[in-house]
């Protein structure tokens, strides 16, 4: 039985993977654009998730802890067929408001230096 | 449960992103074709370049410094007179319902596998698969009984990363150097 944190973690990892797919596609297109005399002056098509809202229904099947008594585990039901058999008052929902952060601030200054150094070496 | 209809949640999210990237790519290709056809005159010997710039000439009468009337001609590139169609998606909103499951899926759908793409990400103990459900029109009161997950995504162009921006600057330098090397005969 999956726990709520497993489900949320899986959704977030899949969203990250989706962005990776889109970024890889943009990178492939960027390579093709660079070789084209006119397209090299065009902006490379790229799309990212600015905001995402997920509203998930679930029912807690059982609660427990991880063993050390500190972390509470919630084994949950998420399949619709199974949720339909659960009394309405036992159905909960979680709303996730997700936004993509651009984690490039730390690499910004050093990243430029690294690129410059590599260019000089070649 | 028909597992064939369930696909990895990441692919459901990636699908609209890829569609928009592909759409913009097609739009850009159409624009380059427009520029080539409207802006240049290509002959058989111009296989590797755009050919000759298509220009428009205007003749008019103007008064010169001596106060005499004289005919003058102005030649301008045609491309500078017409709007060039370049379409970009600034913002998109996607909304759909999902039935979610953690059951393993029997067959991987065609296309890029999430497992392959996300190989650099930490492995997960639970995989989520979704089946897209259409949202009912108008009322939202009955939505929750028909699906157990609702997803709303706002999509837009991403900022160019600092590293990529640096590479583009290098491209500019290369273009300038090529121009300098090809001196007119």
Interface residues (C-beta under 8 A of the other chain):
Chain A: X2 X6 X7 X9 X10 X11 X13 X14 X15 X16 X17 X18 X19 X20 X21 X22 X24 X25 X26 X29 X30 X33 X34 X36 X37 X38 X39 X40 X42 X43 X45 X46 X47 X48 X49 X50 X51 X52 X53 X54 X55 X56 X57 X58 X78 X79 X80 X81 X83 X102 X104 X107 X108 X111 X112 X115 X116 X119
Chain B: X1 X8 X9 X10 X11 X13 X14 X17 X18 X20 X21 X22 X23 X24 X25 X28 X29 X31 X32 X35 X36 X49 X50 X86 X88 X89 X91 X92 X99 X100 X101 X102 X103 X112 X114 X117 X118 X120 X121 X122 X124 X125 X126 X127 X128 X144 X147 X148 X149 X150 X151 X152 X153 X154 X155 X156 X157 X158 X159 X161 X162 X163 X164 X166 X167 X170 X171 X175
